[in-house]
């Protein structure tokens, strides 16, 4: 046991400056084979800390601390049974740990030392020791360390507790004594007898020394007794003094308590006085302000300044930060009633004055549109804004103090000022029409620009776009459908182009003038009516006095909005601004749509100009959520629909094209009209963000042209289908090459391929084989060769002998060949139209085809009839001369 204590102290606890007090071999209750050590240790330095450790050997047979518990975390020590020979021990920390002790004596020593340490370090919060022998946990004072022997064989804990290893100095002294005695190692008993004799001699000397100093000891004892008697006398006097002073102490304590009460009262009085002074200061209204509130003069500058100052003072007083309990005071309630009277009087004065001013400004002509100005300009009415700016703070006061009057003033302002803008905007659009066409259109009642007539105008415009040639003939409009002959368009192209440029310039000017006017009015309204500030309640007035008194009276405050998220607040502000701007500029969108619809009836291409210009203004708008941007966007949607209808009408006109059955087909109308259509469109959409919309329709239109060309070619009764395809695909390919539209590059290549295929098919069909019998003869020769007959043996075949070959050749003299080519040229000339000028191209292709057939016949004669001196009666030079002479003569 001593060896393991020594090992634990040296290896585990000494490196951490701890001293081992007790140790016992333990194992868990159900795992008795796994032995560990339960140790009780204390730190050597202050503050002293007592800890219980579980120490266990690891895989390398080294002792290590596995768990540790502070002594103050121990709750219960349970011995399970109060008998001495029990081996179980339960320690209750945050969890319950059940141990089995292999040595009963170690268990007893551990529990007794644990009890002592708890009494020393935890006198008031000792853990509960239960189911243990009573003499193990008796009073510490009754169990002196030198007398704790409870059972036979019990090892006194203090001995174990005082065990120390020899120091180096002690080791040196022991070595010195043993070196003086030669037989210390060989005869231990003789060495111990010698040491005992020396100790007895020293004890005798000590006893003699004590006896010699007996008189001095007796003298010291007498002095100690005299000192004790003096101490008793002093203690008696101190007790008497204490009795006298105790009465004074009681009186001082009472005085101190009274002083504390007085200080509390004084402090409370000071706080109350300060609070009342604050209430009076915040609720007191200067007499000058009272006079300004009851009899406000808003017509003069000084009176307006006084009124604004009085309104701010009243607003601050009614929103004073006052404790809710003080609002129940009668004086506060009376002052609040006075505030309400002043507020009502002041609000009535402001409402009456601003109401009259708004109506006056709405009826005043002010700035008007100048019909003779060099540039088209829309009045901004900045003079009205300047005149009203001085009343902005009063309007802000109305919003905070009287919401009903504030809302009524907003309605009066929008109703009065909207009349001015309606008049100016209608005149503005009339002047715009005058500058485009030179004549002012007459308005027919209110429906001409109202929202009720808006849907009808859009529908009528769409009908006019799709109506076709009949609409153009009836009203002189520029329908400009691709599938219609150009002579049916009805208006000079140069005149229409000039008018389109004027329309584009005026439209840009109109849109550019609308933006600053709406923006200036929006900025003024946001500033004047404080539209960018959300009201915290839907009540007519919200002040701290009203709100808190209502709350004190038991009134629910559900109508007060909670803190609104930032994005939602911005959305509410934008909606309120747009609502007011819609009331002021309600005529902008109907007038703009009416303006656009009017010119779309005149020329369907105007929808392209409007689409491009409106898109530019919508995309470049700084505030995409503003009223004007939303109005432009709404109009843009309608214009985009009209543009799609216009393009759909073009597509339908291509699909419904019918050929001219009286003569040759020639170039179809939609192919011929595509150039003007594309060049006009390219000029309009140049550098536009809406280019993708045009490219999409380009693809659809050209693809529809391909299908329509094939359909017309099959339906035409007089012109061969190959000629219709060849001429129209050639014209389309040449046009797409000139336009250089990137999105049509694939279709351009396809047009070229279709043109080549049609040319090849036409040459194959109408040129055919002019040397027909000769070609049939050599077709039979080629068949024999394919069947396995050698080329050199062909002449021995009866049907393909040299005599038969000479007969066939004689049927095709040069004169007959030339006559056949002249007839063919006349036929081709009848098929082709003069507009496309493809005659020489087709004639050259037929020449190449003839030469190719000639070379094929010559080759077969050389291979199958070598040395026969057989040849055609004309040469390649003759063929070239025939074709050239025929082309020149015609």
C-alpha positions in Angstrom: 0.0 0.0 0.0 2.8 2.4 0.9 4.5 1.6 -2.4 1.5 2.5 -4.5 1.0 5.7 -2.4 4.6 6.7 -3.0 4.2 6.0 -6.8 1.0 7.9 -7.1 2.5 10.9 -5.2 5.6 11.0 -7.3 4.2 10.3 -10.8 0.7 11.8 -10.7 0.3 14.5 -8.0 3.8 15.9 -7.3 4.2 17.4 -10.9 1.0 19.4 -10.2 2.0 20.6 -6.7 -0.6 18.3 -5.0 -0.4 16.1 -2.0 -2.1 12.7 -1.8 -4.2 12.3 1.4 -6.0 8.9 0.8 -6.2 6.2 -1.8 -8.2 3.0 -2.2 -8.5 0.3 -4.9 -11.9 0.4 -6.5 -13.8 -1.0 -9.5 -17.1 -0.3 -11.0 -19.9 -2.2 -9.4 -20.6 -4.5 -12.4 -17.1 -4.5 -13.8 -14.9 -5.8 -10.9 -12.0 -6.9 -13.2 -11.1 -3.3 -14.2 -9.2 -1.9 -11.2 -8.5 1.8 -10.7 -7.6 4.1 -7.8 -9.9 6.6 -6.1 -7.6 9.3 -4.7 -8.2 12.3 -2.3 -5.7 15.0 -3.0 -5.1 18.7 -1.8 -3.1 21.5 -3.4 0.0 22.6 -1.6 -0.4 26.3 -2.3 -3.2 28.7 -1.4 -6.0 28.8 -2.2 -6.3 25.2 -1.0 -8.4 23.0 -3.3 -9.5 19.5 -2.4 -10.2 17.2 -5.4 -11.3 13.5 -5.8 -9.6 11.7 -8.7 -10.0 8.4 -10.5 -6.6 7.3 -11.6 -6.1 4.4 -14.0 -3.3 2.8 -15.9 -3.4 3.3 -19.7 -2.3 0.9 -22.4 1.4 1.8 -21.8 1.0 0.9 -18.1 1.3 4.6 -17.1 -0.8 6.1 -14.4 -3.1 8.8 -15.7 -6.0 10.9 -14.2 -9.2 9.7 -15.9 -11.8 11.8 -14.0 -11.8 14.5 -11.4 -14.4 16.1 -9.1 -14.1 19.2 -6.9 -15.0 18.6 -3.3 -17.8 21.3 -3.4 -19.6 19.3 -6.1 -20.0 16.3 -3.9 -23.7 16.0 -2.8 -24.0 12.6 -1.0 -21.6 9.9 0.3 -23.6 6.6 0.6 -22.1 3.6 2.3 -25.1 1.4 1.3 -25.2 -0.3 4.8 -24.0 1.1 8.2 -21.8 -2.0 8.8 -18.0 -1.9 8.9 -17.4 -4.8 6.5 -19.4 -3.4 3.6 -17.4 -3.0 0.4 -19.7 -0.7 -1.6 -19.5 3.1 -1.8 -21.7 5.5 -3.8 -20.5 9.1 -4.5 -23.3 11.5 -5.8 -22.0 14.3 -7.9 -24.0 15.5 -10.9 -24.2 11.8 -11.7 -24.1 8.9 -9.2 -20.9 6.8 -9.3 -21.1 3.3 -7.7 -17.8 1.8 -6.6 -16.7 -1.6 -5.2 -13.7 -1.4 -2.7 -11.4 -4.3 -2.7 -9.9 -3.4 0.7 -12.2 -2.6 3.6 -9.5 -0.9 5.6 -8.7 1.5 2.7 -12.4 2.3 2.4 -12.6 3.2 6.1 -9.5 5.4 5.9 -10.8 7.2 2.7 -14.3 7.9 4.2 -12.8 9.3 7.5 -10.4 11.6 5.7 -13.1 12.7 3.3 -15.3 13.5 6.3 -12.5 15.6 7.9 -11.8 17.5 4.7 -15.5 18.3 4.3 -15.7 19.6 7.9 -12.6 21.8 7.4 -13.4 23.2 3.9 -17.2 22.9 3.7 -18.4 23.6 7.3 -21.8 24.9 6.2 -22.4 23.0 2.9 -21.1 19.6 3.9 -22.4 16.7 1.7 -24.7 14.2 3.2 -23.0 11.1 4.7 -25.4 8.3 5.1 -25.4 4.5 5.8 -22.1 4.7 7.6 -20.9 3.8 11.1 -21.6 6.7 13.5 -18.0 6.8 14.9 -16.6 7.4 11.4 -18.4 10.7 11.0 -18.4 12.0 14.6 -17.4 15.5 15.8 -14.0 16.5 14.4 -13.1 18.1 17.8 -13.8 14.8 19.6 -11.5 12.9 17.3 -8.0 14.3 17.7 -5.7 13.1 15.1 -3.4 11.4 17.6 -6.3 9.4 19.1 -8.2 8.1 16.0 -8.0 4.4 16.5 -11.4 3.0 15.9 -10.9 -0.6 15.0 -8.2 -3.1 15.3 -5.7 -2.9 12.5 -6.8 0.7 11.7 -3.9 2.8 10.3 -3.9 6.3 11.7 -4.7 8.6 8.7 -2.5 11.4 10.0 0.6 9.1 9.9 -0.1 8.4 6.3 -1.0 12.0 5.9 2.4 13.1 7.5 4.5 10.7 5.5 7.3 12.4 3.6 10.2 11.1 1.7 13.7 11.9 3.0 15.1 15.2 1.8 18.6 15.4 0.4 19.9 17.0 3.6 18.4 14.3 5.7 19.9 11.7 3.4 23.4 13.2 3.7 23.1 13.2 7.6 22.0 9.6 7.6 24.9 8.7 5.3 27.4 10.6 7.6 26.1 8.7 10.8 26.3 5.4 9.0 29.8 6.1 7.8 31.0 6.8 11.4 29.9 3.4 12.4 31.7 0.7 10.4 29.2 -2.1 11.3 26.1 -0.1 10.5 25.4 -2.2 7.5 26.8 -5.5 8.6 25.1 -5.5 12.1 21.9 -3.4 12.1 21.1 -4.5 15.7 24.4 -3.3 17.1 23.9 0.0 15.1 20.4 0.5 16.6 21.7 -0.2 20.1 24.4 2.4 19.7 21.9 4.9 18.5 19.6 4.1 21.4 22.4 4.6 23.9 23.3 8.0 22.3 19.6 9.0 22.5 19.3 8.0 26.2 22.4 10.1 26.9 20.9 13.1 25.1 17.6 12.6 27.0 19.4 12.6 30.3 21.2 15.8 29.5 17.9 17.4 28.4 16.2 16.3 31.7 19.1 17.8 33.8 18.9 21.0 31.8 15.1 21.2 32.5 15.6 20.6 36.2 18.3 23.3 36.3 15.9 25.9 34.8 13.0 25.0 37.2 13.2 28.3 39.1 13.1 30.3 36.0 10.0 28.4 34.8 8.2 29.0 38.1 9.0 32.7 37.8 7.6 32.8 34.3 4.4 31.1 35.4 3.9 33.6 38.2 4.2 36.5 35.7 1.8 34.8 33.4 -0.8 34.5 36.2 -0.4 38.2 37.1 -0.9 39.1 33.5 -4.1 37.1 33.4 -5.5 38.9 36.4 -4.8 42.2 34.8 -6.5 41.1 31.6 -9.6 40.2 33.6 -9.7 43.7 35.2 -9.4 45.3 31.7 -12.1 43.0 30.3 -14.4 44.0 33.2 -14.0 47.7 32.4 -14.5 47.1 28.7 -17.8 45.3 29.4 -19.0 48.3 31.5 -18.1 50.7 28.7 -19.9 48.6 26.2 -23.1 48.7 28.2 -23.0 52.5 28.3 -22.2 52.9 24.6 -24.9 50.5 23.5 -27.6 53.1 24.2 -25.7 55.7 22.2 -25.4 53.3 19.3 -29.2 52.6 19.3 -29.9 56.4 19.2 -27.4 56.9 16.3 -28.9 54.1 14.3 -32.4 55.7 14.7 -31.0 59.1 13.6 -29.3 57.6 10.6 -32.5 55.9 9.6 -34.4 59.2 9.9 -31.7 61.0 7.8 -32.0 58.4 5.0 -35.8 58.9 5.0 -35.4 62.6 4.8 -32.8 62.2 1.9 -35.3 60.0 0.0 -38.1 62.5 0.4 -35.9 65.4 -0.7 -34.7 63.4 -3.7 -38.3 62.6 -4.6 -39.4 66.2 -4.3 -36.5 67.3 -6.5 -37.4 64.7 -9.1 -41.1 65.7 -8.9 -40.2 69.4 -9.2 -38.0 68.7 -12.2 -40.7 66.6 -13.9 -43.4 69.3 -13.3 -41.1 72.0 -14.6 -40.5 69.8 -17.7 -44.2 69.3 -18.1 -44.9 73.0 -17.7 -42.1 74.0 -20.0 -43.3 71.6 -22.8 -47.0 72.4 -22.5 -46.7 76.1 -22.1 -47.5 78.1 -25.2 -46.3 81.6 -25.7 -49.0 84.3 -25.8 -47.7 85.4 -29.2 -48.2 82.0 -30.6 -51.7 81.8 -29.1 -52.6 85.0 -30.9 -51.2 83.7 -34.1 -53.2 80.5 -33.9 -56.5 82.1 -33.1 -56.2 85.0 -35.6 -53.7 83.9 -38.3 -52.8 86.3 -41.1 -51.6 84.2 -44.1 -51.7 87.0 -46.7 -48.6 88.9 -45.4 -45.1 87.6 -45.1 -44.8 88.5 -41.4 -48.2 87.0 -40.6 -47.2 83.8 -42.5 -43.9 83.6 -40.6 -45.7 84.0 -37.2 -48.3 81.4 -38.2 -45.6 78.8 -39.2 -43.8 79.4 -35.9 -47.0 79.1 -33.9 -47.9 75.9 -35.7 -44.5 74.3 -35.0 -44.8 75.3 -31.3 -48.3 73.8 -31.0 -47.1 70.6 -32.8 -44.1 70.3 -30.4 -46.3 70.9 -27.4 -48.9 68.3 -28.4 -46.1 65.8 -29.1 -44.2 66.4 -25.8 -42.5 63.4 -24.2 -44.4 63.2 -20.9 -44.7 60.3 -18.5 -48.1 58.5 -19.0 -49.0 58.9 -15.3 -48.7 62.7 -15.5 -51.2 62.8 -18.4 -54.0 62.0 -15.9 -53.4 65.3 -14.1 -56.4 67.8 -14.5 -54.1 70.6 -15.5 -52.6 68.6 -18.3 -56.0 67.6 -19.6 -57.2 71.2 -19.5 -54.2 72.3 -21.4 -54.8 69.6 -24.0 -58.4 70.9 -24.5 -57.0 74.4 -25.1 -54.5 72.9 -27.6 -57.4 71.1 -29.4 -59.3 74.4 -29.7 -56.3 76.3 -31.1 -55.5 73.4 -33.4 -59.1 73.4 -34.8 -59.1 77.1 -35.3 -55.7 77.2 -37.0 -56.5 74.2 -39.2 -59.8 75.9 -40.3 -57.9 79.1 -41.2 -55.2 77.2 -43.2 -57.8 75.1 -45.0 -59.9 78.1 -46.1 -57.0 80.1 -47.3 -55.3 77.3 -49.3 -58.6 76.1 -50.7 -59.3 79.5 -52.2 -55.7 79.8 -53.4 -55.9 76.4 -55.2 -59.1 77.3 -56.9 -57.8 80.7 -58.0 -54.6 79.2 -59.4 -56.6 76.6 -61.3 -58.9 79.2 -62.9 -56.0 81.5 -63.8 -54.7 81.1 -67.3 -51.1 81.5 -66.2 -48.5 80.2 -68.7 -50.1 79.1 -72.0 -48.9 77.2 -75.0 -47.4 79.5 -77.7 -48.6 78.4 -81.1 -46.1 80.6 -82.9 -43.0 79.5 -81.0 -40.1 78.1 -82.9 -40.1 74.9 -80.9 -43.0 72.9 -79.5 -43.0 73.6 -75.7 -45.3 72.5 -72.9 -45.7 75.0 -70.0 -44.3 73.9 -66.6 -46.3 76.3 -64.4 -43.3 77.0 -62.2 -44.9 80.3 -61.1 -47.7 78.3 -59.4 -45.0 76.2 -57.6 -43.1 79.3 -56.5 -46.3 80.9 -55.1 -47.3 77.7 -53.2 -43.8 76.9 -51.8 -44.2 79.4 -48.9 -47.1 77.4 -47.6 -45.3 74.0 -47.6 -44.6 73.9 -43.9 -48.3 74.7 -43.1 -49.3 71.8 -45.4 -46.9 69.6 -43.5 -48.5 70.7 -40.3 -51.9 69.9 -41.7 -50.7 66.4 -42.5 -49.6 65.8 -38.9 -52.5 67.5 -37.1 -55.6 67.3 -39.3 -55.6 64.4 -41.8 -59.1 65.0 -43.0 -58.5 68.6 -43.9 -55.1 67.6 -45.5 -56.8 65.0 -47.7 -59.5 67.5 -48.7 -56.9 70.1 -49.7 -55.1 67.4 -51.8 -58.3 66.7 -53.7 -58.9 70.4 -54.3 -55.4 70.9 -55.5 -55.5 67.9 -57.9 -59.0 68.9 -59.2 -57.9 72.5 -59.9 -54.5 72.0 -61.3 -55.5 69.0 -63.4 -57.8 71.3 -65.4 -54.7 73.4 -66.4 -52.7 70.3 -67.4 -55.7 68.9 -69.3 -56.0 72.1 -71.3 -52.3 72.4 -71.9 -51.7 68.8 -72.9 -54.6 68.7 -75.3 -53.4 72.0 -77.0 -49.9 70.5 -77.0 -50.9 67.4 -78.9 -53.1 69.5 -81.3 -50.0 71.7 -82.0 -47.9 68.6 -82.5 -50.4 67.3 -85.1 -50.4 70.7 -86.8 -46.6 70.7 -87.1 -46.6 67.2 -88.6 -49.5 67.4 -91.2 -50.1 71.2 -91.3 -53.8 71.0 -90.3 -55.3 71.0 -86.9 -57.8 68.1 -86.3 -61.2 68.9 -84.8 -62.1 67.4 -81.5 -65.5 65.8 -81.2 -66.6 66.1 -77.7 -65.0 64.7 -74.6 -64.6 61.3 -76.1 -61.7 62.3 -78.3 -59.2 62.1 -75.5 -60.9 60.4 -72.7 -60.1 57.0 -71.3 -63.5 55.7 -72.3 -62.6 56.2 -76.0 -59.1 54.7 -75.6 -60.1 51.0 -76.2 -62.1 52.0 -79.3 -59.2 53.9 -80.8 -56.8 51.0 -80.3 -59.2 48.6 -81.8 -59.9 50.8 -84.8 -56.2 51.3 -85.4 -55.7 47.5 -85.4 -58.6 47.1 -87.9 -57.1 49.8 -90.1 -53.7 48.0 -90.1 -55.2 44.7 -91.2 -57.8 46.0 -93.5 -55.6 45.9 -96.6 -56.0 47.6 -99.9 -59.6 48.5 -99.5 -58.8 50.8 -96.6 -56.1 52.5 -98.5 -58.3 53.1 -101.5 -61.2 54.4 -99.4 -59.3 56.9 -97.1 -56.0 57.5 -98.9 -54.0 55.8 -96.1 -50.6 54.3 -96.5 -51.2 50.6 -95.9 -47.9 49.5 -97.3 -48.6 45.8 -97.2 -45.8 43.6 -98.8 -48.3 41.5 -100.7 -49.9 44.5 -102.4 -48.7 45.9 -105.7 -46.8 49.1 -105.2 -49.0 51.2 -107.5 -51.9 50.5 -105.1 -50.1 52.1 -102.1 -51.8 55.4 -103.0 -49.2 58.1 -101.9 -46.0 59.4 -103.2 -43.1 57.7 -101.3 -40.9 60.8 -101.1 -43.7 62.8 -99.6 -44.5 60.0 -97.1 -40.8 59.7 -96.1 -40.6 63.5 -95.4 -43.7 63.3 -93.3 -42.4 60.3 -91.4 -39.2 62.2 -90.5 -41.4 65.1 -89.3 -43.5 62.7 -87.3 -40.4 61.2 -85.7 -38.9 64.6 -84.7 -42.2 65.9 -83.3 -42.8 62.6 -81.4 -39.4 62.9 -79.8 -40.1 66.5 -78.9 -43.5 65.6 -77.4 -42.0 62.8 -75.2 -39.1 65.0 -74.2 -41.4 67.8 -73.2 -43.7 65.6 -71.1 -40.9 64.3 -68.9 -39.6 67.6 -67.4 -43.2 68.8 -66.8 -44.3 65.6 -65.0 -41.0 65.5 -63.1 -41.2 69.1 -61.9 -44.8 68.6 -60.8 -43.9 65.3 -59.0 -41.0 66.9 -57.1 -43.2 69.8 -56.1 -46.0 67.5 -54.9 -43.6 65.3 -52.9 -42.1 68.3 -51.2 -45.3 70.3 -50.7 -47.6 67.5 -49.6 -44.8 65.5 -47.9 -45.6 62.4 -49.8 -42.3 60.8 -49.0 -43.2 60.6 -45.2 -45.5 57.8 -44.1 -48.2 58.6 -41.5 -47.9 56.3 -38.5 -51.6 56.1 -38.1 -54.9 56.3 -39.9 -56.4 58.6 -37.2 -57.2 62.2 -38.0 -54.6 63.4 -35.5 -51.9 61.5 -33.7 -50.1 63.2 -30.8 -48.5 61.9 -27.7 -51.3 63.5 -25.6 -54.1 62.0 -27.6 -52.5 58.6 -28.0 -51.5 58.0 -24.4 -54.8 59.3 -22.9 -56.7 57.1 -25.2 -54.6 54.2 -24.1 -55.1 55.1 -20.5 -58.8 55.2 -21.0 -58.8 51.7 -22.3 -59.1 52.5 -26.1 -57.4 49.9 -28.3 -54.6 51.2 -30.6 -54.9 48.6 -33.3 -55.1 51.3 -36.0 -51.5 52.3 -35.4 -49.3 50.6 -38.0 -46.3 48.6 -36.7 -42.8 49.4 -37.9 -43.0 48.9 -41.6 -40.1 47.3 -43.5 -38.1 49.6 -45.6 -39.0 48.1 -49.0 -42.7 48.1 -48.1 -42.5 51.7 -46.9 -40.9 52.7 -50.2 -43.6 50.9 -52.1 -46.4 52.7 -50.2 -44.7 56.0 -50.9 -44.4 55.3 -54.6 -48.0 54.2 -54.8 -49.2 57.4 -53.1 -47.1 59.6 -55.4 -48.3 57.7 -58.6 -51.9 58.0 -57.4 -51.7 61.8 -57.1 -49.8 62.1 -60.4 -52.5 60.1 -62.1 -55.1 62.5 -60.8 -53.1 65.4 -62.1 -52.0 64.0 -65.5 -54.9 61.6 -66.2 -55.1 62.9 -69.8 -51.5 62.1 -70.8 -52.0 58.4 -71.6 -55.3 58.8 -73.5 -54.0 61.8 -75.5 -50.7 60.0 -76.3 -52.6 56.9 -77.5 -55.1 59.0 -79.5 -52.1 60.8 -81.1 -50.4 57.5 -82.0 -53.7 55.9 -83.2 -54.4 59.0 -85.4 -51.1 58.6 -87.3 -51.2 54.8 -87.4 -54.4 55.3 -89.5 -52.5 57.5 -91.9 -49.4 55.4 -92.2 -48.9 52.0 -90.6 -45.1 52.5 -90.4 -45.7 55.1 -87.7 -46.1 52.3 -85.1 -42.4 51.5 -85.6 -41.4 55.1 -84.9 -43.5 55.1 -81.7 -42.2 51.7 -80.6 -38.6 52.9 -80.9 -39.1 56.3 -79.3 -41.2 55.1 -76.4 -38.7 52.3 -75.7 -35.9 54.7 -75.5 -37.7 56.9 -73.0 -38.9 54.0 -70.9 -35.4 52.4 -70.8 -33.6 55.7 -70.0 -36.0 56.8 -67.3 -34.2 57.4 -64.0 -37.2 56.5 -61.8 -38.8 53.4 -63.4 -41.6 53.5 -60.9 -42.7 57.1 -61.6 -46.1 57.9 -63.0 -44.8 59.0 -66.4 -42.6 55.9 -66.7 -45.6 53.7 -65.9 -47.8 55.7 -68.4 -45.2 55.3 -71.1 -44.8 51.6 -70.3 -48.6 51.1 -70.6 -48.7 53.0 -73.9 -45.6 51.0 -75.0 -47.5 47.7 -74.4 -50.3 48.9 -76.7 -47.8 50.2 -79.3 -46.0 46.8 -79.3 -49.3 45.1 -79.9 -50.0 47.4 -82.8 -46.5 46.7 -84.2 -47.1 42.9 -83.9 -50.5 43.4 -85.6 -48.9 45.4 -88.4 -46.2 42.7 -88.9 -48.9 40.0 -88.7 -50.8 41.9 -91.5 -47.6 41.9 -93.6 -47.2 38.1 -93.0 -50.9 37.5 -93.9 -50.5 39.6 -97.1 -47.6 37.4 -98.1 -49.5 34.2 -97.4 -52.6 35.5 -99.3 -50.7 36.7 -102.4 -52.3 35.6 -105.6 -50.3 35.6 -109.0 -51.4 37.6 -112.0 -52.8 34.9 -114.3 -53.1 37.1 -117.5 -49.4 37.2 -118.3 -46.0 36.0 -117.0 -45.6 35.9 -113.3 -42.4 37.9 -113.0 -41.2 39.3 -109.6 -43.8 38.8 -106.9 -45.1 41.9 -105.1 -43.8 41.0 -101.7 -40.3 40.3 -103.1 -40.3 43.5 -105.0 -41.6 45.5 -102.0 -39.2 44.0 -99.5 -36.4 46.5 -100.3 -38.4 49.6 -99.4 -39.9 47.9 -96.4 -36.5 46.7 -95.1 -34.7 50.0 -95.7 -37.5 52.0 -94.0 -37.4 49.6 -91.1 -33.6 49.7 -90.8 -33.6 53.5 -90.8 -36.2 53.5 -88.0 -34.6 50.7 -85.8 -31.0 52.0 -86.3 -29.2 51.7 -82.9 -32.4 50.8 -81.2 -32.8 48.5 -78.2 -35.9 47.0 -79.9 -33.8 45.5 -82.7 -34.6 42.0 -81.5 -38.3 42.5 -82.2 -37.6 43.5 -85.8 -35.1 40.7 -86.3 -37.7 38.2 -85.1 -40.3 39.4 -87.7 -37.6 39.6 -90.4 -37.1 35.9 -90.1 -40.8 35.1 -90.1 -41.4 37.3 -93.2 -38.6 35.9 -95.3 -39.4 32.4 -94.3 -43.0 33.0 -95.3 -41.7 34.4 -98.7 -39.9 31.2 -99.4 -43.1 29.2 -98.8 -45.2 31.7 -100.8 -42.8 31.6 -103.8 -43.0 27.8 -103.9 -46.8 28.0 -103.7 -47.2 30.6 -106.4 -44.8 28.7 -108.7 -46.9 25.6 -108.4 -50.2 27.6 -109.0 -49.2 29.9 -111.9 -50.8 28.6 -115.2 -48.5 30.2 -117.8 -45.0 30.7 -116.3 -43.0 27.5 -115.5 -42.6 26.9 -111.8 -38.8 26.8 -112.2 -38.8 30.3 -113.8 -41.0 31.7 -110.9 -38.6 30.3 -108.3 -35.4 31.2 -110.2 -36.4 34.9 -110.8 -37.8 35.5 -107.3 -35.1 33.7 -105.4 -32.4 35.5 -107.4 -34.1 38.9 -106.7 -34.4 38.0 -103.0 -30.8 36.8 -102.8 -29.5 40.0 -104.4 -31.6 42.2 -102.1 -30.5 40.4 -98.9 -26.9 40.7 -100.0 -27.4 44.5 -100.4 -29.1 44.9 -97.1 -26.5 42.9 -95.1 -28.9 42.1 -92.2 -27.0 39.7 -90.0 -30.0 37.8 -88.8 -31.0 37.0 -92.4 -27.6 35.6 -93.4 -28.7 32.0 -93.2 -31.8 32.7 -95.2 -29.7 34.6 -97.7 -27.6 31.5 -98.3 -30.7 29.4 -98.6 -32.1 31.8 -101.2 -28.9 31.5 -103.2 -29.1 27.7 -103.0 -32.8 27.7 -104.1 -32.0 30.0 -107.0 -29.2 27.7 -108.2 -31.5 24.6 -107.8 -34.2 26.4 -109.8 -31.8 27.4 -112.6 -30.5 23.9 -112.8 -34.0 22.4 -112.9 -35.1 24.9 -115.6 -32.1 24.2 -117.9 -32.5 20.4 -117.4 -36.3 20.6 -118.2 -36.3 23.0 -121.2 -32.8 22.5 -122.8 -33.0 18.7 -122.4 -30.9 16.9 -125.0 -30.9 18.6 -128.4 -29.1 15.6 -130.0 -31.8 13.3 -128.8 -31.3 10.3 -131.2 -27.5 10.5 -130.8 -27.9 10.6 -127.0 -30.2 7.6 -127.2 -27.7 5.7 -129.4 -24.9 6.2 -126.9 -27.2 5.4 -123.9 -27.5 2.0 -125.5 -23.7 1.8 -125.9 -23.3 2.7 -122.2 -25.7 0.0 -121.3 -23.8 -2.7 -123.2 -20.6 -1.6 -121.5 -22.2 -1.8 -118.1 -23.3 -5.4 -119.1 -19.7 -6.4 -119.6 -19.1 -5.8 -123.3 -15.7 -4.4 -123.9 -15.6 -0.9 -125.4 -13.4 -2.1 -128.3 -16.0 -4.7 -129.2 -19.0 -2.4 -129.3 -18.7 -1.7 -133.0 -19.2 -5.5 -133.7 -22.7 -5.2 -132.2 -25.3 -5.0 -135.0 -27.4 -2.2 -133.5 -24.3 -0.2 -132.6 -22.1 -0.7 -135.6 -20.1 2.1 -137.3 -22.7 2.3 -140.1 -25.5 2.9 -137.6 -23.5 5.6 -135.9 -22.9 7.4 -139.2 -26.6 7.3 -139.9 -27.4 9.0 -136.6 -24.7 11.6 -137.0 -26.0 12.6 -140.4 -29.4 13.5 -138.8 -27.7 16.4 -136.9 -25.9 18.7 -139.3 -24.7 22.1 -138.0 -27.6 24.0 -139.7 -30.3 21.9 -137.9 -28.6 22.3 -134.6 -28.5 26.1 -134.9 -32.2 26.2 -135.9 -33.1 24.2 -132.8 -31.1 26.6 -130.6 -32.8 29.6 -132.1 -36.2 28.1 -131.3 -35.0 27.3 -127.7 -33.8 30.9 -127.3 -37.2 32.3 -128.3 -39.0 30.0 -125.8 -36.7 31.1 -122.9 -37.2 34.7 -123.8 -40.9 34.3 -123.5 -40.6 32.6 -120.1 -38.4 35.2 -118.5 -39.4 38.7 -117.4 -37.4 41.8 -118.4 -37.2 43.1 -114.8 -34.8 40.5 -113.5 -32.7 40.3 -116.7 -31.7 36.7 -116.3 -31.9 35.7 -120.0 -28.2 35.8 -120.6 -27.5 33.9 -117.4 -29.9 31.1 -118.4 -28.5 31.1 -122.0 -25.0 30.7 -120.6 -26.1 27.8 -118.4 -27.7 26.1 -121.5 -24.4 26.7 -123.5 -22.4 24.9 -120.7 -24.9 22.1 -120.6 -24.7 21.6 -124.4 -20.9 21.6 -124.4 -20.9 19.1 -121.6 -23.2 16.8 -123.6 -21.0 17.3 -126.7 -17.8 16.3 -124.8 -19.6 13.2 -123.4 -20.5 12.0 -127.0 -17.0 12.7 -128.4 -15.5 10.8 -125.5 -17.6 7.7 -126.1 -16.8 7.8 -129.9 -13.1 7.9 -129.1 -13.3 5.1 -126.6 -15.7 2.7 -128.5 -14.9 3.5 -132.1 -11.2 4.2 -132.1 -9.6 4.8 -135.5 -13.0 4.9 -137.3 -12.5 8.5 -138.3 -16.1 9.1 -137.3 -16.9 12.6 -135.8 -19.9 15.0 -135.4 -20.4 17.5 -138.2 -19.9 20.5 -135.8 -17.2 21.3 -133.2 -17.2 23.1 -129.8 -16.1 26.3 -131.6 -19.2 26.0 -133.8 -21.4 25.6 -130.7 -19.9 28.7 -129.0 -20.4 30.7 -132.3 -24.0 29.5 -132.5 -24.8 30.6 -129.0 -23.0 33.9 -129.3 -24.6 34.8 -132.7 -28.1 34.0 -131.4 -27.6 36.1 -128.3 -26.4 39.1 -130.3 -29.1 38.9 -132.9 -31.8 39.1 -130.2 
